């Protein structure tokens, strides 16, 4: 019978895996805009279904909260950015410490809201650390772990199980929450994706913050842009259509739910719909906070 590693050893293993995986990425090169993005299938990883209803155990996200409050920037059009080239090495060490702390958490001992916040924060912190390791890339898609993507190679170990970004997104969050709003909480390090918040998710705020993120994204041109009878929607609504209702009608109904009064009447049923996504890195390096 396999015995789970002790917490201290688990933390060490997690840190070693993270360092090896992020340090070993290959194939950095020019951004290939013609390479399609394909989300993985929603195949639940059964181990992560376990949770503890009513648990009062809380996860400490203070290091991630500090990082976001220190480095998050807003461009003049309110797109959230990060100055990847200006993050102090001491701050990156604290980010590594935060990721090691998360990797040592017994996730099964948390209730569902606390788990929701845990996985969203872990995904986003890993994306930031991945980009920092590979900087100066022009897009996260320029990072290749050997299969042409940065999504599928395990880069963290939690409860003795190795996980990739794709595992966290498709086989845990999408599999067990079945909540289209989760996509507003995931940052891909891209101008076109929902951006990082100025604070960490917690079990207490995750529901409110996802609604706020949905409101911001739907009412921003990178989420929904309408001109007459034509609309350009974020490719998120194409890639993850099943999470937003599965077909045109429910997706438009979802968008109308979060659309402000100026946008809502434009989202009529006979729109001609296209999809687009800007994979450019959400980089604010050189801005000194003045964007």
Backbone as JSON, one array per atom type, in Angstrom:
{
  "sequence": "XXXXXXXXXXXXXXXXXXXXXXXXXXXXXXXXXXXXXXXXXXXXXXXXXXXXXXXXXXXXXXXXXXXXXXXXXXXXXXXXXXXXXXXXXXXXXXXXXXXXXXXXXXXXXXXXXXXXXXXXXXXXXXXXXXXXXXXXXXXXXXXXXXXXXXXXXXXXXXXXXXXXXXXXXXXXXXXXXXXXXXXXXXXXXXXXXXXXXXXXXXXXXXXXXXXXXXXXXXXXXXXXXXXXXXXXXXXXXXXXXXXXXXXXXXXXXXXXXXXXXXXXXXXXXXXXXXXXXXXXXXXXXXXXXXX",
  "N": [[0.86, -1.2, 0.0], [0.54, 2.22, -0.84], [1.91, 4.86, 0.97], [0.91, 8.11, 1.84], [3.06, 10.97, 1.49], [4.64, 12.65, 4.26], [3.6, 15.95, 5.5], [5.78, 17.87, 5.45], [7.64, 16.64, 3.76], [6.04, 16.4, 1.53], [5.74, 19.05, 0.82], [8.39, 19.63, 0.09], [8.71, 17.89, -2.11], [6.8, 18.96, -3.81], [7.86, 21.51, -4.3], [10.24, 20.82, -5.61], [9.27, 19.56, -7.92], [7.87, 21.66, -9.14], [9.97, 23.48, -9.65], [11.61, 21.94, -11.35], [9.92, 21.41, -13.53], [9.09, 23.97, -14.48], [11.54, 25.08, -14.97], [12.45, 23.49, -16.98], [11.21, 23.9, -19.4], [10.84, 24.0, -22.95], [11.47, 24.96, -26.37], [10.92, 27.67, -26.65], [10.01, 30.42, -28.54], [9.15, 32.32, -31.53], [5.86, 33.63, -31.39], [3.22, 31.6, -32.34], [0.6, 32.29, -34.06], [-1.21, 30.85, -35.48], [-1.64, 28.47, -34.27], [-4.01, 26.41, -32.97], [-6.04, 26.72, -30.03], [-7.0, 24.23, -27.85], [-9.17, 23.19, -25.51], [-8.93, 20.74, -22.88], [-10.7, 17.6, -22.43], [-13.58, 17.26, -20.26], [-12.92, 15.33, -17.91], [-13.4, 13.98, -14.98], [-11.08, 13.96, -12.28], [-11.14, 11.64, -10.01], [-10.14, 11.62, -7.4], [-10.2, 14.24, -6.46], [-12.77, 14.87, -5.85], [-13.46, 14.63, -3.23], [-14.42, 16.35, -0.28], [-14.99, 18.46, 2.63], [-17.81, 19.11, 3.99], [-18.96, 21.94, 5.76], [-16.55, 22.37, 6.98], [-14.25, 24.32, 8.85], [-11.77, 25.02, 8.19], [-9.34, 27.18, 6.88], [-7.57, 28.52, 4.08], [-4.46, 30.1, 3.83], [-4.0, 32.82, 1.93], [-2.41, 35.04, 1.9], [0.14, 35.76, 0.92], [-0.15, 35.64, -1.87], [-2.18, 37.51, -2.14], [-0.81, 39.81, -1.34], [1.11, 39.95, -3.41], [-0.54, 40.44, -5.67], [-1.74, 42.89, -5.0], [0.47, 44.47, -5.0], [1.6, 44.37, -7.61], [-0.29, 44.26, -9.7], [-1.58, 45.98, -12.5], [-3.61, 48.44, -14.21], [-4.42, 48.94, -17.51], [-5.05, 51.8, -19.69], [-7.47, 51.21, -20.91], [-8.57, 49.62, -19.07], [-7.73, 46.97, -18.99], [-6.36, 44.39, -17.14], [-2.94, 44.09, -16.18], [0.44, 42.79, -15.72], [3.67, 43.7, -14.53], [5.94, 41.9, -15.61], [8.71, 41.93, -16.0], [9.64, 43.48, -13.95], [9.32, 42.45, -11.46], [10.55, 41.9, -8.3], [13.29, 39.79, -7.3], [13.15, 38.81, -4.71], [10.43, 38.9, -4.27], [9.57, 36.98, -6.07], [10.6, 34.75, -4.84], [8.96, 34.67, -2.62], [6.58, 34.16, -3.93], [7.12, 31.58, -4.86], [7.24, 30.36, -2.37], [4.58, 30.64, -1.56], [3.3, 28.99, -3.47], [4.4, 26.54, -2.72], [3.29, 26.34, -0.19], [0.56, 26.06, -0.85], [0.71, 23.64, -2.21], [1.09, 21.91, -0.13], [-1.28, 21.74, 1.2], [-3.93, 19.85, 2.62], [-6.31, 19.23, 0.6], [-8.71, 17.88, 0.61], [-9.74, 18.32, 3.11], [-11.07, 20.68, 3.13], [-13.98, 22.83, 2.78], [-16.38, 23.2, 0.04], [-16.51, 25.97, -1.04], [-14.04, 26.99, -0.12], [-12.28, 25.25, -1.37], [-12.82, 25.92, -4.04], [-11.8, 28.56, -4.23], [-9.14, 27.91, -3.63], [-8.26, 26.34, -5.89], [-8.59, 28.14, -8.04], [-6.83, 30.25, -7.33], [-4.42, 28.78, -7.19], [-4.09, 27.93, -9.87], [-3.81, 30.46, -11.19], [-1.59, 31.63, -9.92], [0.37, 29.78, -10.64], [0.4, 30.18, -13.42], [1.43, 32.81, -13.55], [3.97, 32.37, -12.4], [5.05, 30.58, -14.2], [5.23, 32.15, -16.55], [7.01, 34.09, -15.63], [9.32, 32.55, -15.37], [9.87, 32.03, -18.01], [10.14, 34.44, -19.24], [11.66, 36.61, -21.63], [8.91, 36.08, -23.17], [6.44, 36.51, -25.76], [3.93, 35.62, -25.59], [2.03, 33.36, -23.62], [1.62, 31.06, -25.02], [3.92, 30.62, -26.37], [5.47, 29.06, -24.81], [6.63, 25.88, -24.58], [6.14, 22.65, -23.62], [6.9, 20.39, -24.89], [4.78, 19.24, -26.18], [3.77, 21.15, -27.71], [2.34, 22.96, -26.22], [1.79, 24.85, -23.13], [0.15, 23.65, -21.33], [-0.24, 20.96, -20.53], [1.72, 19.56, -19.14], [2.65, 18.21, -16.01], [3.11, 20.43, -13.34], [2.95, 20.92, -10.69], [2.6, 19.45, -7.45], [0.14, 18.11, -5.51], [-1.23, 16.78, -2.6], [0.26, 14.5, -3.12], [-0.18, 14.03, -5.79], [0.48, 14.64, -9.16], [-0.08, 17.51, -11.11], [-1.21, 19.3, -13.98], [-1.68, 22.53, -15.57], [-3.86, 22.23, -17.28], [-5.12, 20.02, -16.08], [-6.02, 21.14, -13.65], [-7.79, 23.09, -14.59], [-9.6, 21.72, -16.42], [-10.16, 19.14, -15.44], [-10.64, 19.31, -12.79], [-11.73, 21.91, -11.79], [-13.68, 22.53, -13.87], [-14.88, 20.07, -13.96], [-15.99, 19.51, -11.41], [-17.31, 21.76, -10.46], [-18.97, 22.87, -12.42], [-19.73, 25.43, -13.31], [-20.09, 28.16, -15.21], [-19.02, 30.62, -14.58], [-16.51, 30.21, -13.56], [-14.62, 30.53, -15.52], [-14.23, 33.23, -15.69], [-12.64, 33.67, -13.57], [-10.18, 32.6, -14.13], [-6.98, 33.29, -15.22], [-5.08, 33.55, -18.17], [-2.7, 34.75, -18.62], [-2.89, 36.47, -20.74], [-3.8, 39.22, -22.85], [-6.38, 39.02, -23.83], [-7.76, 37.42, -22.04], [-9.84, 36.97, -19.06], [-8.69, 39.1, -16.5], [-6.19, 39.19, -13.86], [-7.35, 39.66, -10.56], [-7.24, 42.31, -8.08], [-6.93, 41.18, -5.65], [-6.76, 38.16, -3.68], [-8.69, 35.17, -4.27], [-10.97, 33.88, -1.87], [-12.63, 31.51, 0.28], [-14.75, 32.92, 1.34], [-15.17, 35.08, -0.36], [-15.33, 34.21, -2.99], [-17.66, 33.71, -4.55], [-18.83, 36.27, -4.85], [-16.69, 37.68, -6.11], [-16.39, 36.3, -8.54], [-18.8, 36.92, -9.8], [-18.42, 39.69, -10.03], [-16.19, 39.72, -11.73], [-17.34, 38.52, -13.99], [-19.18, 40.49, -14.71], [-17.43, 42.6, -15.33], [-15.95, 41.51, -17.51], [-17.83, 40.75, -19.5], [-18.83, 43.23, -20.21], [-16.73, 44.48, -21.38], [-14.83, 45.26, -24.32], [-13.08, 43.13, -25.04], [-14.42, 40.96, -24.2], [-17.15, 41.07, -25.12], [-18.21, 42.5, -28.1], [-20.18, 44.59, -30.0], [-21.48, 45.55, -33.11], [-23.87, 46.93, -34.79], [-25.54, 44.46, -36.5], [-23.69, 42.56, -36.02], [-21.63, 40.64, -33.91], [-18.7, 40.25, -31.97], [-17.51, 37.85, -30.0], [-15.64, 36.85, -27.1], [-13.39, 34.14, -27.53], [-13.6, 32.38, -25.47], [-16.27, 31.79, -25.13], [-16.74, 30.13, -27.18], [-14.79, 28.03, -27.04], [-15.5, 26.97, -24.55], [-18.21, 26.45, -24.71], [-20.11, 24.6, -23.77], [-20.05, 25.02, -21.04], [-21.26, 27.41, -20.73], [-23.87, 27.06, -21.35], [-24.2, 25.68, -23.72], [-25.3, 26.13, -26.3], [-26.21, 28.6, -28.79], [-28.49, 30.2, -27.93], [-28.71, 29.88, -24.98], [-26.13, 30.84, -24.37], [-26.22, 33.54, -25.21], [-28.22, 34.35, -23.45], [-26.88, 34.07, -21.04], [-24.93, 36.08, -21.37], [-26.58, 38.34, -21.5], [-27.48, 38.37, -18.92], [-25.38, 39.47, -17.47], [-24.81, 41.77, -18.82], [-24.61, 45.32, -19.02], [-27.09, 48.03, -19.05], [-26.68, 49.49, -21.48], [-25.58, 47.65, -23.24], [-27.16, 45.34, -23.15], [-29.68, 45.36, -24.75], [-28.6, 45.13, -27.29], [-27.86, 42.56, -27.66], [-29.36, 40.68, -29.3], [-31.31, 37.94, -30.68], [-30.77, 37.42, -33.4], [-28.19, 38.05, -34.08], [-25.14, 38.12, -35.95], [-22.5, 36.12, -35.24], [-19.09, 36.14, -34.38], [-15.89, 34.94, -33.2], [-13.09, 35.81, -31.16], [-9.75, 36.14, -29.81], [-7.21, 37.61, -27.95], [-4.01, 36.69, -27.64], [-1.75, 38.01, -26.8], [0.85, 38.77, -24.49], [-0.01, 39.77, -21.21], [1.5, 42.12, -20.33], [3.04, 44.61, -18.42], [5.53, 45.69, -18.17], [7.88, 48.25, -17.75], [6.09, 50.25, -17.43], [5.93, 51.44, -14.96], [3.72, 51.6, -13.39], [2.18, 53.52, -14.58], [-0.11, 53.63, -16.77]],
  "CA": [[0.0, 0.0, 0.0], [1.31, 3.45, -0.9], [1.66, 5.78, 2.09], [1.11, 9.5, 1.44], [4.22, 11.59, 2.13], [4.38, 13.59, 5.34], [3.44, 17.3, 4.96], [7.03, 18.54, 5.13], [8.22, 16.01, 2.58], [5.18, 16.73, 0.41], [6.09, 20.41, 0.4], [9.67, 19.56, -0.61], [8.46, 17.26, -3.4], [6.07, 19.91, -4.65], [8.78, 22.55, -4.75], [11.18, 20.24, -6.58], [8.56, 19.34, -9.17], [7.6, 22.96, -9.74], [11.23, 24.02, -10.17], [12.07, 21.15, -12.49], [9.02, 21.55, -14.68], [9.14, 25.32, -15.03], [12.89, 25.34, -15.46], [12.79, 22.61, -18.07], [10.4, 24.13, -20.59], [11.65, 24.13, -24.16], [10.73, 25.39, -27.55], [10.56, 29.08, -26.63], [10.29, 31.01, -29.84], [8.15, 33.26, -32.0], [4.47, 33.29, -31.14], [2.58, 31.0, -33.51], [-0.79, 32.68, -33.94], [-2.08, 29.92, -36.18], [-1.77, 27.25, -33.49], [-5.31, 26.5, -32.28], [-6.15, 26.35, -28.62], [-8.02, 23.19, -27.66], [-9.32, 22.77, -24.11], [-9.01, 19.3, -22.67], [-12.03, 17.09, -22.1], [-13.96, 17.29, -18.85], [-12.87, 13.97, -17.36], [-13.1, 14.23, -13.56], [-10.1, 13.23, -11.51], [-12.02, 11.26, -8.91], [-9.54, 11.92, -6.09], [-10.46, 15.62, -6.03], [-14.18, 15.04, -5.52], [-13.6, 14.63, -1.77], [-14.43, 17.63, 0.42], [-15.48, 18.36, 4.01], [-18.88, 20.09, 4.21], [-18.97, 22.56, 7.07], [-15.21, 22.55, 7.53], [-13.87, 25.7, 9.15], [-10.37, 25.19, 7.83], [-9.12, 28.24, 5.89], [-6.26, 28.55, 3.43], [-3.82, 31.41, 3.9], [-3.61, 33.33, 0.61], [-1.91, 36.4, 2.12], [1.28, 36.05, 0.05], [-0.69, 35.92, -3.2], [-2.89, 38.78, -2.01], [0.22, 40.85, -1.33], [1.68, 40.03, -4.75], [-1.51, 41.07, -6.57], [-1.91, 44.3, -4.63], [1.72, 45.18, -5.31], [2.04, 44.37, -9.0], [-1.34, 44.36, -10.71], [-1.76, 47.29, -13.12], [-4.73, 48.56, -15.13], [-4.17, 49.75, -18.7], [-6.03, 52.88, -19.83], [-8.77, 50.63, -21.27], [-8.92, 48.79, -17.92], [-7.25, 45.59, -19.1], [-5.36, 44.14, -16.09], [-1.62, 43.66, -16.64], [1.49, 42.59, -14.71], [5.01, 44.06, -15.02], [6.72, 40.69, -15.38], [10.13, 42.22, -15.97], [9.97, 44.36, -12.83], [9.05, 41.78, -10.19], [11.8, 41.68, -7.57], [13.61, 38.38, -7.07], [12.64, 38.44, -3.39], [8.99, 38.66, -4.41], [9.41, 35.7, -6.73], [10.84, 33.73, -3.83], [7.73, 34.6, -1.83], [5.59, 33.48, -4.77], [7.46, 30.17, -4.77], [6.83, 29.9, -1.04], [3.12, 30.52, -1.59], [2.95, 27.8, -4.23], [4.75, 25.4, -1.89], [2.28, 26.25, 0.86], [-0.65, 25.49, -1.43], [0.97, 22.25, -2.55], [1.09, 21.12, 1.1], [-2.61, 21.77, 1.8], [-4.81, 18.69, 2.42], [-7.47, 19.87, -0.03], [-9.93, 17.14, 0.97], [-10.22, 18.78, 4.41], [-11.71, 21.98, 2.94], [-15.33, 22.81, 2.21], [-16.37, 23.49, -1.39], [-16.07, 27.34, -1.38], [-12.6, 27.15, 0.14], [-11.61, 24.53, -2.46], [-12.99, 26.71, -5.26], [-10.79, 29.62, -4.16], [-7.83, 27.27, -3.68], [-7.88, 25.94, -7.25], [-8.47, 29.34, -8.88], [-5.58, 30.92, -6.98], [-3.28, 27.95, -7.57], [-3.94, 28.03, -11.32], [-3.33, 31.77, -11.6], [-0.22, 31.82, -9.43], [1.23, 28.96, -11.49], [0.54, 30.87, -14.72], [2.36, 33.93, -13.37], [5.33, 31.86, -12.17], [5.47, 29.99, -15.47], [5.63, 33.24, -17.45], [8.22, 34.7, -15.08], [10.46, 31.69, -15.67], [10.13, 32.02, -19.46], [10.21, 35.82, -19.74], [10.74, 37.45, -22.36], [8.03, 35.55, -24.2], [5.4, 37.45, -26.19], [2.66, 34.99, -25.29], [2.18, 32.1, -22.88], [1.61, 29.96, -25.98], [5.28, 30.41, -26.84], [6.1, 28.12, -23.88], [6.33, 24.56, -25.12], [6.64, 21.57, -22.78], [7.17, 19.23, -25.71], [3.59, 18.86, -26.95], [3.3, 22.36, -28.38], [1.54, 23.8, -25.32], [2.22, 24.89, -21.73], [-1.0, 23.28, -20.49], [-0.47, 19.55, -20.22], [2.79, 18.95, -18.36], [2.51, 18.45, -14.57], [4.03, 21.44, -12.81], [2.77, 21.06, -9.25], [2.17, 18.22, -6.81], [-0.76, 18.36, -4.38], [-1.65, 15.5, -2.02], [1.01, 13.42, -3.74], [-0.61, 13.85, -7.17], [1.03, 15.65, -10.06], [-1.14, 18.18, -11.85], [-0.9, 20.33, -14.97], [-2.68, 23.6, -15.64], [-5.05, 21.66, -17.89], [-5.8, 19.2, -15.08], [-6.72, 22.02, -12.71], [-8.9, 23.76, -15.29], [-10.59, 20.87, -17.09], [-10.47, 17.88, -14.76], [-11.03, 19.6, -11.41], [-12.68, 23.02, -11.72], [-14.83, 22.34, -14.77], [-15.5, 18.77, -13.69], [-16.72, 19.42, -10.15], [-18.11, 22.94, -10.15], [-20.0, 23.06, -13.45], [-20.09, 26.84, -13.14], [-19.44, 28.92, -16.27], [-18.31, 31.78, -14.04], [-15.11, 29.91, -13.21], [-13.73, 31.02, -16.58], [-13.91, 34.64, -15.4], [-11.65, 33.68, -12.5], [-8.93, 32.02, -14.61], [-6.16, 34.16, -16.07], [-4.15, 32.82, -19.03], [-1.55, 35.59, -18.92], [-3.15, 37.03, -22.06], [-4.63, 40.43, -22.88], [-7.76, 38.68, -24.12], [-8.42, 36.61, -21.01], [-10.13, 37.69, -17.82], [-7.43, 39.46, -15.87], [-6.03, 38.97, -12.43], [-7.95, 40.61, -9.64], [-6.31, 42.96, -7.17], [-6.94, 40.46, -4.38], [-6.88, 36.71, -3.82], [-9.95, 34.53, -3.96], [-11.09, 33.13, -0.62], [-13.92, 30.85, 0.35], [-15.78, 33.89, 1.69], [-15.44, 36.09, -1.41], [-15.22, 33.67, -4.34], [-18.91, 33.88, -5.28], [-18.96, 37.69, -5.2], [-15.66, 38.1, -7.04], [-16.67, 35.74, -9.86], [-19.85, 37.76, -10.39], [-17.8, 40.97, -10.42], [-15.37, 39.46, -12.9], [-18.25, 38.3, -15.12], [-19.71, 41.8, -15.08], [-16.36, 43.37, -15.98], [-15.53, 40.92, -18.77], [-18.92, 40.81, -20.49], [-19.03, 44.61, -20.62], [-15.5, 45.01, -21.96], [-14.75, 44.81, -25.72], [-12.4, 41.85, -25.23], [-15.41, 39.93, -23.9], [-18.28, 41.21, -26.05], [-18.19, 43.72, -28.91], [-21.32, 44.55, -30.92], [-21.58, 46.64, -34.08], [-25.04, 46.65, -35.62], [-26.04, 43.09, -36.43], [-22.55, 41.66, -35.88], [-20.99, 40.62, -32.6], [-17.48, 39.47, -31.78], [-17.43, 37.39, -28.62], [-14.42, 36.16, -26.72], [-13.35, 32.73, -27.88], [-13.99, 31.58, -24.31], [-17.66, 31.34, -25.3], [-16.68, 29.07, -28.19], [-14.04, 26.91, -26.48], [-16.19, 26.39, -23.39], [-19.64, 26.67, -24.95], [-20.94, 23.74, -22.92], [-20.08, 25.56, -19.69], [-22.11, 28.6, -20.75], [-25.22, 26.71, -21.78], [-24.11, 24.67, -24.76], [-25.74, 26.55, -27.63], [-26.3, 30.04, -29.01], [-29.5, 30.84, -27.1], [-28.29, 29.99, -23.59], [-24.94, 31.69, -24.24], [-26.69, 34.93, -25.26], [-28.94, 34.6, -22.2], [-25.84, 34.28, -20.02], [-24.34, 37.4, -21.58], [-27.57, 39.37, -21.13], [-27.57, 38.39, -17.46], [-24.33, 40.33, -16.92], [-24.65, 42.98, -19.64], [-25.17, 46.58, -18.52], [-28.22, 48.46, -19.87], [-26.31, 49.92, -22.82], [-25.23, 46.49, -24.06], [-28.15, 44.25, -23.12], [-30.6, 45.29, -25.9], [-27.87, 44.83, -28.52], [-27.59, 41.12, -27.7], [-30.59, 40.05, -29.77], [-31.11, 36.55, -31.11], [-30.37, 37.25, -34.8], [-26.83, 38.55, -34.29], [-24.1, 37.32, -36.61], [-21.5, 36.02, -34.18], [-17.73, 35.65, -34.58], [-15.14, 34.81, -31.95], [-11.69, 36.25, -31.24], [-9.03, 36.13, -28.53], [-5.88, 38.2, -28.05], [-3.08, 35.93, -26.82], [-0.59, 38.81, -26.43], [1.14, 38.72, -23.06], [-0.56, 40.89, -20.43], [2.75, 42.62, -19.75], [3.12, 46.05, -18.15], [6.91, 46.05, -17.89], [8.26, 49.57, -18.24], [5.02, 51.23, -17.21], [6.08, 52.07, -13.65], [2.39, 51.82, -12.84], [1.49, 54.62, -15.26], [-0.58, 53.08, -18.04]],
  "C": [[0.89, 1.24, 0.0], [0.93, 4.36, 0.26], [1.9, 7.21, 1.63], [2.31, 10.1, 2.16], [3.79, 12.51, 3.26], [4.32, 15.01, 4.79], [4.75, 17.99, 4.59], [7.67, 17.98, 3.88], [7.39, 16.34, 1.35], [5.49, 18.14, -0.11], [7.4, 20.41, -0.39], [9.48, 18.97, -2.01], [7.77, 18.23, -4.35], [7.0, 20.99, -5.18], [9.76, 22.04, -5.79], [10.51, 20.04, -7.93], [8.32, 20.65, -9.89], [8.87, 23.52, -10.37], [11.69, 23.27, -11.41], [11.22, 21.37, -13.72], [9.12, 22.93, -15.31], [10.52, 25.63, -15.58], [13.23, 24.54, -16.69], [11.98, 22.82, -19.33], [11.32, 24.4, -21.78], [10.82, 24.7, -25.28], [10.28, 26.83, -27.49], [10.93, 29.7, -27.97], [9.18, 31.94, -30.26], [6.74, 32.74, -31.76], [3.82, 32.78, -32.41], [1.07, 31.22, -33.43], [-1.74, 31.69, -34.59], [-2.27, 28.61, -35.41], [-3.07, 27.3, -32.71], [-5.19, 26.12, -30.82], [-7.28, 25.35, -28.48], [-8.09, 22.82, -26.19], [-9.37, 21.25, -24.01], [-10.44, 18.88, -22.36], [-12.3, 17.19, -20.6], [-14.07, 15.85, -18.35], [-12.45, 14.09, -15.9], [-11.98, 13.35, -13.03], [-10.75, 12.89, -10.17], [-11.46, 11.63, -7.53], [-9.98, 13.27, -5.56], [-11.94, 15.89, -5.78], [-14.39, 15.16, -4.01], [-13.56, 16.06, -1.22], [-15.05, 17.43, 1.79], [-16.54, 19.43, 4.25], [-18.85, 20.63, 5.64], [-17.61, 22.77, 7.69], [-14.91, 24.03, 7.75], [-12.4, 25.97, 8.82], [-10.25, 26.22, 6.71], [-7.71, 28.15, 5.34], [-5.72, 29.98, 3.5], [-3.34, 31.83, 2.51], [-2.95, 34.7, 0.72], [-0.72, 36.72, 1.22], [0.83, 36.36, -1.37], [-1.45, 37.24, -3.2], [-1.91, 39.94, -2.05], [0.81, 41.05, -2.72], [0.73, 40.79, -5.69], [-1.66, 42.56, -6.26], [-0.68, 45.12, -4.98], [1.92, 45.38, -6.8], [0.93, 44.51, -10.05], [-1.47, 45.8, -11.18], [-3.03, 47.27, -13.98], [-4.31, 49.47, -16.28], [-5.25, 50.81, -18.82], [-7.41, 52.37, -20.23], [-9.23, 49.6, -20.24], [-8.63, 47.3, -18.11], [-6.19, 45.38, -18.01], [-4.07, 43.57, -16.67], [-0.72, 43.4, -15.45], [2.83, 43.01, -15.3], [5.99, 42.92, -14.78], [8.21, 40.97, -15.24], [10.56, 43.06, -14.8], [9.71, 43.72, -11.47], [10.38, 41.44, -9.52], [12.02, 40.2, -7.29], [13.11, 37.92, -5.7], [11.15, 38.16, -3.44], [8.72, 37.34, -5.12], [9.67, 34.55, -5.77], [9.61, 33.56, -2.94], [6.61, 33.92, -2.62], [5.85, 31.97, -4.78], [7.04, 29.58, -3.42], [5.32, 29.72, -0.97], [2.69, 29.26, -2.32], [3.3, 26.53, -3.45], [3.76, 25.22, -0.74], [0.99, 25.63, 0.33], [-0.47, 24.0, -1.71], [0.91, 21.35, -1.32], [-0.27, 21.07, 1.77], [-3.33, 20.44, 1.57], [-6.17, 19.17, 1.9], [-8.77, 19.17, 0.37], [-10.53, 17.62, 2.28], [-10.95, 20.12, 4.33], [-13.16, 21.81, 2.5], [-15.27, 23.31, 0.77], [-15.97, 24.94, -1.71], [-14.58, 27.54, -1.19], [-11.79, 26.42, -0.94], [-11.68, 25.32, -3.76], [-11.93, 27.81, -5.32], [-9.38, 29.05, -4.28], [-7.39, 26.99, -5.11], [-7.74, 27.14, -8.18], [-7.15, 30.06, -8.6], [-4.36, 30.11, -7.4], [-3.04, 28.04, -9.07], [-3.3, 29.36, -11.71], [-1.91, 32.05, -11.13], [0.77, 30.99, -10.24], [1.45, 29.6, -12.85], [1.54, 32.0, -14.6], [3.78, 33.41, -13.2], [5.9, 31.24, -13.44], [5.97, 31.06, -16.42], [6.9, 33.9, -16.94], [9.46, 33.87, -15.41], [10.86, 31.79, -17.14], [10.32, 33.42, -20.04], [11.58, 36.07, -20.39], [9.95, 36.7, -23.45], [7.0, 36.62, -24.55], [4.01, 36.91, -25.89], [2.94, 33.72, -24.49], [2.21, 30.92, -23.83], [2.98, 29.73, -26.62], [6.05, 29.44, -25.94], [5.65, 26.72, -24.27], [6.97, 23.5, -24.22], [6.81, 20.27, -23.56], [5.98, 18.74, -26.51], [3.0, 20.06, -27.66], [2.5, 23.29, -27.51], [2.2, 23.88, -23.95], [1.21, 24.26, -20.79], [-0.94, 21.89, -19.89], [0.63, 18.87, -19.42], [2.57, 19.22, -16.88], [3.56, 19.43, -14.06], [3.84, 21.68, -11.32], [2.3, 19.71, -8.71], [1.37, 18.58, -5.57], [-1.29, 17.01, -3.9], [-1.0, 14.31, -2.74], [0.64, 13.16, -5.19], [-0.13, 15.0, -8.03], [-0.08, 16.2, -10.95], [-0.57, 19.19, -12.82], [-1.93, 21.44, -14.86], [-3.98, 23.07, -16.24], [-5.83, 20.77, -16.93], [-6.63, 20.07, -14.14], [-7.95, 22.64, -13.36], [-10.0, 22.78, -15.7], [-11.04, 19.67, -16.27], [-10.78, 18.05, -13.28], [-12.1, 20.69, -11.4], [-13.91, 22.78, -12.6], [-15.59, 21.06, -14.45], [-16.4, 18.8, -12.46], [-17.55, 20.64, -9.81], [-19.21, 23.21, -11.19], [-20.59, 24.46, -13.37], [-19.36, 27.64, -14.2], [-18.65, 30.1, -15.75], [-16.85, 31.48, -13.71], [-14.15, 30.44, -14.26], [-13.39, 32.5, -16.39], [-12.88, 34.75, -14.28], [-10.3, 33.14, -12.91], [-8.22, 32.99, -15.54], [-5.18, 33.3, -16.86], [-2.89, 33.63, -19.32], [-1.67, 36.26, -20.27], [-4.02, 38.27, -21.94], [-6.1, 40.08, -23.05], [-8.47, 37.9, -23.04], [-8.91, 37.49, -19.87], [-8.83, 37.92, -17.06], [-7.39, 39.09, -14.41], [-6.74, 40.05, -11.64], [-6.87, 41.26, -8.79], [-6.27, 42.32, -5.81], [-7.11, 38.97, -4.65], [-8.32, 36.27, -3.62], [-9.86, 33.88, -2.59], [-12.44, 32.44, -0.65], [-15.05, 31.83, 0.62], [-16.13, 34.82, 0.55], [-15.56, 35.52, -2.81], [-16.5, 33.87, -5.15], [-19.07, 35.33, -5.76], [-17.94, 38.11, -6.25], [-15.89, 37.52, -8.44], [-17.79, 36.51, -10.55], [-19.28, 39.1, -10.85], [-16.93, 40.8, -11.66], [-16.22, 39.23, -14.14], [-18.8, 39.63, -15.62], [-18.66, 42.62, -15.83], [-16.06, 42.83, -17.38], [-16.61, 41.04, -19.84], [-19.08, 42.22, -21.03], [-17.75, 45.29, -21.11], [-15.37, 44.48, -23.39], [-14.01, 43.49, -25.93], [-13.33, 40.68, -24.91], [-16.54, 39.91, -24.92], [-18.17, 42.54, -26.77], [-19.29, 43.6, -29.96], [-21.3, 45.78, -31.81], [-22.73, 46.3, -35.02], [-25.52, 45.23, -35.41], [-24.91, 42.06, -36.26], [-21.95, 41.78, -34.48], [-19.72, 39.78, -32.66], [-17.39, 39.13, -30.3], [-16.06, 36.8, -28.35], [-14.51, 34.7, -27.1], [-13.64, 31.83, -26.69], [-15.39, 31.0, -24.5], [-17.79, 30.31, -26.42], [-15.99, 27.84, -27.62], [-14.82, 26.19, -25.38], [-17.7, 26.56, -23.5], [-20.5, 25.84, -24.01], [-21.05, 24.28, -21.5], [-20.97, 26.8, -19.59], [-23.51, 28.31, -21.28], [-25.29, 25.78, -22.96], [-24.51, 25.09, -26.14], [-25.95, 28.07, -27.63], [-27.28, 30.73, -28.05], [-29.11, 30.98, -25.65], [-27.04, 30.86, -23.39], [-25.33, 33.16, -24.28], [-27.46, 35.28, -23.98], [-27.96, 34.84, -21.06], [-25.24, 35.68, -20.15], [-25.3, 38.51, -21.19], [-27.71, 39.48, -19.61], [-26.57, 39.36, -16.85], [-24.14, 41.63, -17.7], [-25.3, 44.19, -18.95], [-26.25, 47.07, -19.48], [-27.86, 48.91, -21.28], [-26.01, 48.78, -23.76], [-26.37, 45.5, -24.19], [-29.08, 44.23, -24.33], [-29.92, 44.98, -27.23], [-27.67, 43.33, -28.72], [-28.87, 40.37, -28.11], [-30.28, 38.74, -30.47], [-30.62, 36.39, -32.54], [-29.01, 37.85, -35.1], [-26.01, 37.57, -35.12], [-22.91, 37.31, -35.67], [-20.18, 35.45, -34.69], [-17.06, 35.56, -33.22], [-13.69, 35.23, -32.18], [-11.08, 36.22, -29.85], [-7.63, 36.66, -28.77], [-4.94, 37.49, -27.08], [-1.83, 36.72, -26.44], [-0.4, 38.8, -24.92], [0.59, 39.96, -22.36], [0.56, 41.55, -19.63], [2.71, 44.14, -19.61], [4.53, 46.5, -17.85], [7.27, 47.38, -18.54], [7.24, 50.64, -17.95], [5.21, 52.03, -15.93], [4.73, 52.42, -13.05], [1.6, 52.9, -13.52], [1.09, 54.16, -16.66], [-1.76, 53.9, -18.53]]
}
